[in-house]
Amino acid sequence: MPRVSALRFSHFLPSLLLLLAGLSAAYVKDLNVFFTSLFNVLPTLVLLLGGSYCAVYRRQRELFLMLTVYVVYFLLDTQTDYYRDHGRVREDAAVVFHLCCLLLPLLFGIYAVWQEKTHLFRDFVARCAVLFAVGSVALALEQSFPQALLSWLAEIRWPALHGRWMSLIQLSYPMFLIGFVTLAAQYWYQPRPLHAAQLVGLLGLFWMLPQTFILPFTLNIMCSQVMLMIAAGVAHEAYQMAFRDELTGLPGRRALNERMQRLGRNYVLAMGDVDHFKRFNDTHGHDVGDQVLRLVASKLSKVNGGGRAYRYGGEEFAVVFAGKTLDECLPHLEEIREIIANYDIKLRNPDRPNDDQQGRQRRAGSGASSVSVTVSIGVAERQAEQRSPEEVLKSADQALYNAKGAGRNCVVASGQTRRGAVRMDSAAG
């Protein structure tokens, strides 16, 4: 089961902002020539830029999502242009529109859950084959049996479920529903910005289709926004890979280096290290070691006093207090050190059940073994003679070394053997 803490509103925020921007632009009635010209070329421009970005970084799933949206845009844009120019729809408008309403959620859902494979070329060929096969069959049926296909698509199969508010063919609604459920489940089990973007993008497409012939440029705007959502999801994940530590979920060292350049004149930096971490790995294995790192990270992320925790590397962590003094930060560091020292980690058995509730009951009833973990912390405040944050961080690292020499499980300030620290000797080792 996924960790609920991994579900973040920030995954949805860029896509929701793009969706709201698209909705706002679509309802604007009077547009000047500049925006009219922009909306005409925007979908193609977004596809070229976003598709090139995905192709360079070998994100084939996102590339084909964009292609699917663009193909539907091209087909429907041809129909809306004819409608604006002649005041009536083309003879094949109904069947083309209904096919798009049916196939768009189908293809979007397929490509959204289709994970990239190891053999990129084979994967690319397979994706092309699916798009070509579906498109060829739809085109052949539309050309050969237009009236029969239109009757089949427009048929109301479930009268009891049909409502007057439905402006799409009945078959499209279960397709969209299946797509929403599938993408929601995908995000639940794999919380990623891209999966959130796919879910919001499908919502935008669902809103767009009934408005295609009603609101001017709705098709251009929303298709562009959905493709931008996908590109933004890729960029968001690239940022997370570069700036966020995957194991602990904390910002990584690169994010720390960037933050240190914007600290101002008054700040405090702390360096923390898990005591005897190698012993955990050698005795209990790397899985327990990872569990220890996640525990320490989760506690440090909740440090009070305005501190922000970072994964520095290995078993080392850094905490940044911007605009604070040493005396203000020491109580909060001591508090978090004590919380970690008093926490017992329940070791997981290799044969534990898959269900979390059963696992908790088994551990409670069998007296499952546990281990305790402590951390040593060195802290330094920016002084007048220290010109850069790197020098302050070096002082904090030296204080951490002194904390190790003082017996571990304590907080030591720079220039002091021990200051403001109360070590729990029973927990130190």
C-alpha positions in Angstrom: 0.0 0.0 0.0 1.3 3.5 -0.7 2.3 5.9 2.0 -0.4 8.6 2.4 2.4 11.1 3.1 3.5 10.6 -0.5 0.2 12.1 -1.8 0.9 15.8 -2.2 -1.3 18.7 -3.4 1.8 20.1 -5.0 1.7 17.3 -7.6 -1.6 18.7 -8.8 -1.0 22.4 -8.4 0.7 23.2 -11.8 -1.9 21.3 -13.7 -4.8 22.8 -11.8 -3.4 26.3 -12.4 -3.2 25.5 -16.1 -6.7 24.1 -16.1 -8.1 27.3 -14.5 -6.2 29.5 -16.9 -7.6 27.5 -19.8 -11.1 27.8 -18.5 -10.8 31.5 -17.9 -9.4 32.1 -21.4 -12.1 29.9 -23.1 -14.9 32.1 -21.6 -13.5 35.3 -22.9 -15.8 36.4 -25.7 -14.0 39.3 -27.4 -10.4 38.6 -28.3 -8.1 40.9 -30.2 -6.2 39.9 -33.3 -3.0 39.0 -31.3 -4.7 36.4 -29.1 -6.7 35.0 -32.0 -3.6 34.4 -34.0 -1.8 33.0 -30.9 -4.6 30.5 -30.2 -4.5 29.3 -33.8 -0.8 28.3 -33.6 -0.6 27.5 -29.9 -1.4 23.7 -30.0 1.2 23.1 -32.8 3.8 25.2 -31.0 3.2 23.4 -27.7 3.5 20.0 -29.4 6.7 20.9 -31.2 8.3 22.3 -28.0 6.9 19.8 -25.5 7.2 16.8 -27.9 10.9 17.7 -28.6 11.5 17.9 -24.9 10.0 14.5 -24.3 11.8 13.0 -27.3 15.2 14.3 -26.2 14.7 12.8 -22.7 13.2 9.6 -24.0 9.8 10.1 -22.4 7.8 8.2 -24.9 4.7 7.8 -22.8 4.3 11.6 -22.5 5.2 12.1 -26.2 2.3 9.8 -27.3 -0.1 11.4 -24.9 0.6 14.7 -26.6 0.3 13.1 -30.0 -3.1 11.7 -29.1 -4.4 15.1 -27.9 -3.0 16.8 -31.0 -4.5 14.3 -33.4 -8.0 14.9 -31.9 -7.3 18.6 -32.0 -6.4 18.5 -35.7 -9.5 16.5 -36.6 -11.9 18.7 -34.6 -10.2 21.9 -35.6 -10.9 21.1 -39.2 -14.6 20.8 -38.4 -14.7 24.0 -36.3 -13.0 26.0 -39.0 -15.5 24.8 -41.5 -18.3 25.7 -39.1 -17.0 29.2 -38.6 -16.4 29.8 -42.3 -19.7 28.4 -43.6 -22.1 28.7 -40.7 -22.9 25.0 -40.8 -21.1 21.8 -40.0 -19.7 19.4 -42.6 -21.5 16.2 -43.5 -19.1 14.0 -41.6 -18.9 16.3 -38.6 -21.1 14.2 -36.3 -19.4 10.9 -36.9 -15.9 12.5 -36.6 -16.9 14.2 -33.4 -18.5 11.1 -31.9 -15.4 9.0 -32.8 -13.1 11.5 -31.1 -15.3 11.5 -28.0 -15.1 7.7 -27.8 -11.4 7.2 -28.8 -9.8 10.1 -27.0 -10.4 8.8 -23.4 -9.5 5.3 -24.6 -6.1 6.2 -26.1 -5.3 8.7 -23.5 -5.9 6.1 -20.8 -3.9 3.4 -22.6 -0.9 5.7 -23.1 -1.2 7.1 -19.6 -0.8 3.7 -17.9 1.7 2.3 -20.5 5.0 2.4 -18.7 8.3 2.8 -20.6 10.1 -0.4 -21.4 13.8 -1.3 -21.4 13.9 -1.6 -25.2 12.9 1.9 -26.3 12.8 1.3 -30.0 10.5 -1.7 -29.6 8.3 0.3 -27.2 8.2 3.1 -29.7 7.1 0.8 -32.5 4.4 -0.8 -30.3 3.0 2.6 -29.4 3.0 3.7 -33.0 1.3 0.4 -34.0 -1.5 1.0 -31.5 -2.1 4.5 -32.7 -2.0 3.5 -36.3 -4.3 0.4 -35.8 -6.9 2.4 -33.9 -6.8 5.3 -36.4 -6.9 3.0 -39.4 -9.9 1.0 -38.2 -11.8 4.2 -37.3 -11.0 5.8 -40.7 -12.0 2.7 -42.6 -15.3 2.5 -40.8 -16.0 6.2 -41.2 -15.3 6.1 -45.0 -17.1 2.8 -45.7 -20.1 2.8 -43.4 -20.6 6.4 -42.2 -24.4 6.1 -41.5 -24.2 2.7 -39.9 -21.3 3.9 -37.7 -23.1 7.1 -36.8 -26.2 5.2 -35.7 -24.1 2.7 -33.7 -22.2 5.5 -31.9 -25.3 7.7 -31.2 -27.5 4.8 -30.0 -28.7 5.1 -26.4 -28.0 1.7 -24.9 -29.0 2.4 -21.3 -32.0 4.7 -21.2 -32.3 4.6 -17.5 -28.8 6.1 -17.1 -29.2 8.7 -19.8 -29.8 12.3 -18.7 -30.7 15.5 -20.5 -27.4 17.1 -19.3 -25.4 14.6 -21.4 -24.1 16.4 -24.4 -21.8 13.5 -25.6 -22.7 10.1 -26.9 -23.5 7.7 -24.1 -20.6 5.4 -24.9 -18.1 8.1 -24.1 -19.1 8.5 -20.5 -18.1 5.0 -19.4 -14.9 5.4 -21.3 -14.1 8.6 -19.4 -15.2 7.0 -16.1 -12.9 4.1 -16.6 -10.1 6.5 -17.5 -10.7 8.6 -14.4 -10.8 5.5 -12.1 -7.7 4.0 -13.7 -5.6 7.2 -13.5 -6.7 7.9 -10.0 -5.6 4.3 -9.0 -2.4 4.9 -10.8 -1.7 8.0 -8.8 -2.7 6.4 -5.5 -0.3 3.6 -6.0 2.5 5.7 -7.6 2.1 9.3 -6.4 4.0 11.3 -9.1 3.5 14.7 -10.6 3.1 13.2 -14.0 0.3 10.9 -12.9 -1.5 13.9 -11.3 -1.1 15.8 -14.5 -2.6 13.0 -16.5 -5.6 12.9 -14.2 -6.2 16.7 -14.4 -5.6 16.6 -18.1 -8.3 14.0 -18.7 -10.7 16.2 -16.7 -9.9 19.1 -19.0 -10.5 17.0 -22.1 -13.9 15.9 -20.6 -14.9 19.5 -20.1 -13.6 20.6 -23.6 -15.5 18.2 -25.9 -19.1 19.5 -25.2 -17.9 23.1 -25.7 -16.0 22.5 -29.0 -18.7 24.1 -31.2 -20.0 26.4 -28.6 -17.1 28.5 -27.1 -14.7 29.9 -29.6 -11.1 28.6 -29.4 -12.0 26.2 -26.6 -10.5 23.4 -28.6 -7.2 25.3 -29.2 -6.9 26.5 -25.6 -7.7 23.3 -23.7 -5.7 21.0 -26.0 -2.7 23.3 -25.5 -3.2 23.4 -21.8 -3.4 19.6 -21.5 -0.2 19.2 -23.5 1.4 21.8 -21.2 0.2 19.9 -18.2 2.0 16.8 -19.4 5.2 18.8 -20.2 5.0 20.5 -16.8 4.6 17.1 -15.1 7.8 15.9 -16.8 9.7 19.1 -15.8 8.3 18.7 -12.2 9.6 15.1 -12.0 13.0 16.2 -13.4 13.2 18.8 -10.7 12.4 16.3 -8.0 15.0 13.9 -9.3 17.7 16.7 -9.2 16.7 18.4 -6.0 14.8 15.8 -3.8 16.2 12.7 -2.2 14.2 9.7 -3.3 14.7 7.6 -0.2 13.8 10.1 2.5 11.7 12.6 0.6 13.8 15.5 1.9 15.4 18.1 -0.4 18.8 16.9 -1.4 22.3 18.4 -1.4 21.8 20.3 -4.6 18.7 22.0 -3.1 20.8 22.8 0.0 23.5 24.4 -2.0 20.9 26.5 -3.8 19.3 27.5 -0.5 22.6 28.5 1.0 23.1 31.2 -1.6 19.9 32.9 -0.4 20.4 32.9 3.4 21.2 36.6 4.0 23.4 37.7 6.9 21.9 35.9 9.9 21.4 32.2 9.9 22.3 29.0 11.7 23.4 25.7 10.1 23.3 22.3 11.7 24.8 19.0 10.6 23.4 15.8 12.0 24.7 12.2 11.7 23.1 8.9 12.6 25.2 7.3 15.3 26.7 3.9 14.5 24.9 3.7 11.2 27.3 1.1 9.8 26.3 -1.2 12.7 22.7 -1.1 11.7 23.5 -2.1 8.1 26.0 -4.8 9.1 23.7 -6.3 11.9 20.2 -5.9 10.4 20.8 -5.3 6.7 20.3 -2.4 4.3 16.5 -2.5 4.5 16.7 -1.6 8.2 19.3 1.0 7.4 17.0 2.6 4.9 14.2 2.4 7.5 16.5 4.2 10.0 17.3 7.0 7.5 13.6 7.5 6.7 12.8 7.7 10.4 15.4 10.3 11.1 14.4 12.3 8.0 10.8 12.2 9.0 11.6 13.6 12.5 14.1 16.2 11.3 11.5 17.4 8.8 9.3 18.4 11.7 11.9 20.4 13.6 10.5 23.6 15.1 11.9 27.1 15.1 11.7 27.6 11.3 14.3 25.0 10.5 14.4 23.2 7.1 16.0 19.7 6.9 18.0 18.4 3.9 19.6 15.1 3.1 23.3 15.9 2.9 24.5 12.5 1.8 24.8 9.0 3.3 23.6 9.1 6.9 24.3 12.9 7.2 21.6 15.5 7.3 21.7 19.3 7.4 19.2 21.7 9.0 19.0 25.4 8.0 17.6 28.1 10.2 17.3 31.4 8.3 17.2 34.6 10.3 17.8 32.9 13.6 20.5 32.9 16.3 22.3 30.0 17.9 20.5 30.4 21.2 17.1 30.3 19.4 17.9 27.1 17.5 19.6 25.0 20.2 16.4 24.1 22.1 14.7 22.9 18.9 17.7 20.8 17.9 17.9 19.3 21.4 14.1 18.5 21.2 14.4 16.7 17.9 17.5 14.8 19.1 15.6 13.6 22.2 12.5 12.6 20.1 14.7 10.4 17.9 16.5 8.9 20.8 13.3 7.9 22.5 11.7 6.3 19.4 11.9 2.5 19.1 11.9 1.2 15.6 9.9 -2.0 15.2 11.8 -4.4 12.9 9.8 -6.0 10.1 9.8 -9.7 9.6 10.6 -11.0 6.1 7.4 -13.1 6.2 5.2 -10.3 7.4 1.7 -10.2 5.9 0.9 -7.8 3.1 -2.0 -6.2 5.0 -0.7 -3.4 7.3 -3.3 -4.0 10.0 -2.5 -7.7 10.2 1.2 -6.8 10.4 0.6 -4.4 13.3 -1.5 -7.0 15.2 1.2 -9.7 14.7 4.0 -7.4 15.9 1.9 -6.3 18.9 1.2 -9.9 19.9 4.5 -11.5 19.2 6.8 -8.9 20.9 8.6 -8.0 17.7 12.2 -6.9 18.2 13.0 -3.2 18.1 16.1 -1.0 17.9 16.7 2.5 19.0 18.7 5.1 17.0 20.5 8.3 18.1 21.9 11.2 16.3 24.8 13.6 16.9 24.3 17.2 15.9 26.8 20.0 15.3 25.6 23.5 14.9 27.2 26.8 13.9 26.0 30.4 13.6 27.2 32.8 11.0 29.9 35.0 12.4 31.3 38.3 11.0 34.6 36.6 10.0 32.8 33.9 8.0 32.2 35.2 4.5 30.3 32.3 3.0 27.7 29.7 4.0 30.3 27.0 3.1 32.5 28.2 5.9 29.6 28.1 8.4 28.7 24.6 7.2 32.4 23.6 7.7 32.2 24.9 11.3 29.0 22.9 11.9 30.7 19.8 10.5 33.6 20.3 12.9 31.1 20.7 15.7 29.5 17.4 14.6 32.9 15.8 14.9 33.2 17.2 18.4 29.8 15.8 19.2 31.0 12.3 18.2 34.0 12.7 20.4 31.8 13.8 23.3 30.1 10.4 23.3 27.5 10.9 20.6 23.7 11.5 21.0 24.2 15.2 21.9 24.1 18.7 20.3 27.4 20.6 20.2 27.8 24.2 19.1 30.8 25.4 17.1 33.7 26.3 19.3 32.3 24.4 22.3 32.9 20.9 23.5 29.2 20.7 24.6 26.7 23.6 24.8 23.1 23.4 25.7 23.1 19.6 25.2 21.8 16.9 27.5 23.0 13.5 26.3 21.0 10.4 27.3 23.9 8.1 28.3 21.7 5.1 28.3 20.8 5.5 24.7 24.3 6.4 23.5 26.6 3.7 22.2 
